[in-house]
């Protein structure tokens, strides 16, 4: 008997959290990102997407496309809190859960649904209850494998439910553009199109005829993709806690860059995204990795440990600049990436006092922070902060 796997994907999660915080935003074109020089779109509302705005786009371009967009830097503590509410809600239905990211999870619902007279109505009610109890909207894919469930959740957004049975794979997947194949990214799909592969069906025909060119192109991924594209593959939901050990972002440049200053612009954008994601996950890291790929596809990959664990954009960017200065030799660059590595939960860090620190100064600073936290807790709506925090926020444009 096939398993019943659900992939639950929260719709425009960051934006939805902002709407719950400020209901007047609902239905409006909202962009989560930074409007400063070099800022990029982290995510956006469906209303903004209608104008052509999308994740990873420079914010200046997004604001050209959607002049009435509302820019928000983001409330990362809120996103983490709502993500926990989401997972706790799903646990009421099944304990076999694999959290894939802050806003999506796989759930094995086989035992729960196998005796239900109308399993689809059960899932619809589950979707409605999530909205009622948490305010979060989601799309759900139902299938016998994790891959098909993920494909299903992407088909109808927002608030859609899609069932993909193994016998319906060819009918439902084949007409889709190759870019919609989960696992084939925006870097690989243009190369597939150059080979005449425009749809998932085109890829399926070549794979199922054991075409040697596609086998060489896909390499070690060939056999996994062959299973996926025919409705098979993993149906095992991994219940180990989702805990990323690194967070990275990279981008292929619109043209090869031969100037360090131009590379710095993209490096800054990627560092900003890494910082946002790390804060959303409540993670801090102890090393930064720079990735450069030249026009001959040779990769420069260098890492640097940092003194104090961080998720702050300024630190990540500064360390990236140091790595760039030490390793860039002027060759044409086509891809730039930066990664925050060796991640741990921020709440779990025990700060150890260095023998070179001034103990009284450290004790006083900690006492001030504890006092501010207590004032904010006791006085509803208050937002007390240290002068240092205020100046940092002002500098970053978050105040």
C-alpha positions in Angstrom: 0.0 0.0 0.0 1.3 3.5 -0.9 1.8 6.0 1.8 -0.1 9.3 2.0 2.4 12.1 2.3 1.4 15.7 2.7 3.6 18.7 1.8 2.3 21.8 3.6 3.7 25.0 2.3 2.8 28.3 4.1 1.7 30.9 1.5 3.9 34.1 1.4 4.8 33.3 5.0 6.8 36.4 6.0 4.3 38.7 4.4 1.4 36.9 6.1 3.1 37.4 9.5 3.3 41.1 8.7 -0.4 41.1 7.8 -1.3 39.5 11.1 0.8 42.2 12.9 -0.8 44.9 10.8 -4.1 43.8 9.2 -4.3 47.0 7.0 -1.5 45.4 4.9 -3.7 42.5 3.7 -4.3 42.5 0.0 -1.7 45.2 -0.6 1.6 44.9 -2.5 4.0 44.3 0.3 7.8 43.7 -0.1 10.0 42.3 2.6 13.5 43.6 2.1 15.8 46.5 2.4 15.3 49.7 0.3 18.8 50.9 0.7 21.6 50.9 -1.9 22.1 47.3 -3.0 19.0 46.0 -1.3 17.1 43.0 -2.7 13.6 41.5 -2.3 13.5 38.7 0.3 9.9 37.9 -0.5 6.7 39.7 -1.4 2.9 39.4 -1.3 0.8 37.9 -4.1 -0.4 41.4 -4.9 3.1 42.5 -5.5 3.9 39.5 -7.6 1.2 40.5 -10.1 3.4 43.5 -11.0 6.3 41.1 -11.7 8.1 41.5 -8.4 9.9 38.4 -7.2 12.4 37.2 -4.6 16.0 38.0 -5.3 15.1 41.1 -7.4 16.9 44.3 -6.5 14.5 46.5 -4.6 15.0 49.5 -6.9 13.8 47.4 -9.8 10.9 46.1 -7.7 9.8 49.6 -6.8 10.0 50.6 -10.5 7.6 47.7 -11.3 5.3 48.4 -8.4 5.5 52.1 -7.4 2.9 51.7 -4.6 4.6 48.8 -2.9 5.0 48.9 0.9 8.6 48.1 2.0 9.1 46.3 5.3 12.4 45.2 6.7 10.9 42.3 8.6 10.2 41.1 12.1 12.3 37.9 12.4 11.4 37.0 15.9 7.7 37.0 14.9 8.5 34.7 11.9 10.2 32.2 14.2 7.3 32.3 16.7 4.7 31.7 14.0 6.8 28.9 12.5 6.7 27.1 15.8 2.9 27.6 16.0 2.6 26.0 12.6 4.6 22.9 13.5 2.8 22.5 16.8 -0.5 22.7 15.0 0.6 19.9 12.5 1.7 17.7 15.4 -2.0 17.5 16.5 -2.6 15.4 13.4 0.6 13.4 13.1 3.9 13.1 14.9 5.7 11.9 11.7 6.8 15.4 10.6 9.8 16.6 8.7 10.3 20.3 8.8 11.9 21.3 5.5 12.3 25.0 6.2 10.8 27.7 8.4 7.6 27.7 6.4 7.1 24.1 5.0 7.0 20.5 6.2 6.3 17.0 5.1 3.8 14.9 7.1 3.1 11.2 6.9 -0.7 10.9 7.2 -1.0 7.3 6.2 -2.4 6.0 9.5 -4.5 9.0 10.0 -6.2 9.0 6.6 -6.4 5.3 5.6 -9.7 4.8 7.4 -11.2 8.2 6.6 -14.3 8.0 4.3 -13.4 11.3 2.7 -9.6 12.0 3.2 -9.7 15.1 0.9 -12.4 16.7 3.1 -10.3 15.9 6.2 -7.3 17.7 4.7 -9.5 20.7 3.7 -10.7 20.9 7.3 -7.1 20.7 8.5 -6.2 23.6 6.2 -9.1 25.7 7.4 -8.3 24.9 11.0 -4.7 26.1 10.5 -6.0 29.5 9.2 -8.5 29.7 12.1 -6.1 28.9 14.9 -2.9 30.6 13.7 -4.0 33.0 10.9 -1.6 31.2 8.5 -2.5 30.3 5.0 -1.1 27.2 3.2 -1.1 25.1 0.1 -1.0 21.3 0.4 0.2 18.6 -1.9 -1.0 15.0 -1.3 0.9 12.1 -2.9 2.6 8.8 -2.4 6.1 10.3 -2.4 7.7 13.4 -0.9 8.7 14.7 -4.4 5.2 14.5 -5.8 3.7 16.0 -2.6 6.1 19.0 -3.0 5.2 19.3 -6.7 1.5 19.3 -5.7 1.8 22.0 -3.1 3.3 24.3 -5.7 0.5 23.9 -8.2 -2.3 25.9 -6.5 -1.3 29.0 -4.5 -2.6 30.4 -2.3 -4.8 28.1 -0.2 -4.8 25.2 -2.8 -4.9 21.5 -2.3 -3.6 19.2 -5.1 -3.7 15.3 -5.1 -1.1 13.6 -7.4 -1.6 9.8 -7.7 1.0 7.7 -9.3 -1.3 6.9 -12.3 -1.8 10.7 -12.9 1.9 11.6 -13.0 2.2 11.8 -16.8 -1.1 13.8 -17.2 -0.3 16.3 -14.4 3.5 16.7 -14.6 4.3 16.4 -18.3 2.7 19.7 -19.4 4.6 21.7 -16.8 7.5 23.9 -17.8 10.9 22.4 -16.9 11.5 25.2 -14.4 8.7 23.8 -12.3 10.5 20.5 -11.7 11.5 20.6 -8.0 15.3 20.2 -7.7 16.1 21.7 -11.1 17.0 25.2 -10.4 17.1 28.4 -12.4 20.7 27.7 -13.3 20.1 24.3 -14.8 16.8 24.9 -16.6 18.2 27.3 -19.2 20.8 24.7 -20.2 18.0 22.1 -20.5 16.1 24.4 -22.7 19.2 24.8 -24.9 19.0 21.0 -25.3 15.3 21.2 -26.5 13.9 20.2 -23.1 11.1 22.7 -22.4 8.7 20.7 -20.3 8.8 17.9 -17.7 7.4 15.7 -20.4 10.3 16.3 -22.7 12.7 15.3 -19.9 10.7 12.2 -19.1 10.8 11.0 -22.7 14.6 11.3 -22.8 15.1 9.7 -19.4 12.8 6.8 -20.1 14.5 6.1 -23.5 17.9 6.0 -21.7 19.2 8.9 -23.7 23.0 9.0 -23.2 23.3 12.8 -23.6 20.8 13.5 -20.7 22.4 10.8 -18.7 25.8 12.5 -19.0 24.3 15.9 -18.3 22.5 14.9 -15.1 25.4 12.7 -13.9 24.9 11.3 -10.4 21.4 12.8 -10.2 20.1 10.8 -13.2 18.8 7.8 -11.4 17.1 9.8 -8.6 15.4 12.1 -11.2 14.3 9.0 -13.1 12.5 7.7 -10.1 10.9 11.0 -9.2 9.7 11.7 -12.8 7.9 8.3 -12.9 6.2 8.7 -9.5 8.6 6.9 -7.3 11.4 8.0 -4.9 11.5 8.5 -1.2 8.3 8.3 0.9 10.2 8.4 4.2 9.5 11.4 6.4 12.5 12.1 8.5 11.4 13.0 12.0 14.9 14.3 13.1 14.5 18.0 14.0 15.2 20.3 11.1 18.4 22.1 12.0 20.4 23.8 9.2 24.1 23.9 9.8 24.7 26.6 7.2 22.7 29.3 5.3 24.0 30.6 2.0 22.9 32.6 -1.0 24.5 32.9 -4.4 23.6 34.5 -7.7 24.7 34.1 -11.3 25.5 37.6 -12.6 23.7 39.0 -15.7 27.2 39.4 -17.3 30.7 38.4 -16.2 32.2 40.9 -13.7 35.9 41.9 -14.0 35.8 44.6 -11.4 36.0 44.1 -7.6 33.6 47.0 -6.9 30.9 45.4 -9.1 31.4 42.0 -7.3 31.0 43.8 -4.0 27.5 45.0 -4.9 26.3 41.4 -5.4 28.2 40.2 -2.4 26.4 42.8 -0.3 23.0 41.6 -1.6 23.8 38.0 -0.8 25.1 38.9 2.7 21.9 40.7 3.4 19.8 37.7 2.4 22.0 35.4 4.6 21.6 37.6 7.6 17.8 37.8 7.1 17.4 34.0 6.9 19.7 33.4 9.8 17.7 35.8 12.0 14.5 34.2 10.9 15.8 30.8 12.0 17.3 32.3 15.2 20.7 31.0 14.2 24.2 32.5 14.6 27.4 31.2 12.9 31.1 31.2 13.6 32.5 31.2 10.0 31.9 32.9 6.7 32.4 31.2 3.3 33.0 33.1 0.0 32.2 31.4 -3.3 33.2 32.7 -6.7 32.8 31.0 -10.0 34.7 32.3 -13.0 33.8 32.3 -16.7 35.5 28.9 -17.1 33.4 27.4 -14.3 36.4 27.2 -11.9 35.3 27.7 -8.3 37.1 29.8 -5.7 35.8 28.6 -2.3 37.3 30.1 0.9 36.2 30.2 4.5 37.2 32.4 7.5 36.4 31.9 11.2 35.1 34.9 13.1 35.7 35.8 16.7 32.1 36.0 17.9 29.1 34.0 16.6 26.8 36.3 14.6 24.0 36.7 12.2 24.5 40.4 11.7 24.7 41.6 8.1 27.6 44.1 8.7 29.8 41.3 10.1 28.9 38.8 7.4 29.5 41.3 4.7 32.8 42.6 6.2 34.2 39.1 6.5 33.1 38.4 2.9 35.0 41.6 1.8 38.1 40.4 3.5 37.9 37.0 1.7 37.3 38.8 -1.6 40.4 41.0 -1.1 42.6 38.1 -0.2 41.4 35.7 -3.0 40.2 37.7 -6.0 42.8 38.0 -8.8 40.8 40.0 -11.4 39.5 37.0 -13.5 36.0 37.4 -15.0 33.4 36.2 -12.4 30.0 34.8 -13.3 28.7 33.7 -9.9 29.0 35.2 -6.4 27.9 33.5 -3.1 28.4 33.8 0.6 27.5 31.4 3.4 27.2 31.6 7.2 28.5 28.3 8.5 28.7 26.2 11.8 25.2 27.5 12.8 23.8 27.1 16.3 20.7 28.3 18.0 21.1 31.8 19.3 19.2 30.9 22.5 21.7 28.1 23.3 24.8 30.2 23.3 26.6 30.5 26.6 28.8 33.6 26.4 32.2 32.9 28.0 34.0 35.8 29.5 37.4 36.3 27.9 40.3 36.9 30.4 40.9 40.0 28.4 37.4 41.4 28.9 36.7 44.0 31.6 34.4 42.0 33.9 32.7 45.0 35.4 31.9 46.5 32.0 30.5 43.2 30.8 28.4 42.8 33.9 27.1 46.3 33.6 26.1 45.9 30.0 24.3 42.6 30.7 22.4 44.2 33.6 21.3 47.1 31.3 20.0 44.6 28.7 18.1 42.6 31.4 16.5 45.8 32.7 15.4 46.9 29.2 13.9 43.4 28.6 12.0 43.6 31.9 10.7 47.1 31.1 9.5 45.9 27.7 7.8 42.9 29.3 6.0 44.9 32.0 4.9 47.9 29.8 2.8 46.6 27.0 3.6 48.2 23.7 6.9 49.6 24.9 10.1 49.3 22.8 13.0 50.3 25.0 16.4 49.7 23.6 20.0 50.6 24.3 21.6 53.6 22.5 23.9 51.2 20.7 21.1 49.1 19.4 19.2 52.3 18.3 22.2 53.6 16.4 22.8 50.2 14.7 19.1 50.1 13.6 19.3 53.6 12.4 22.4 52.9 10.4 20.9 49.8 8.9 17.6 51.5 8.0 15.6 49.3 10.4 14.6 52.0 12.8 
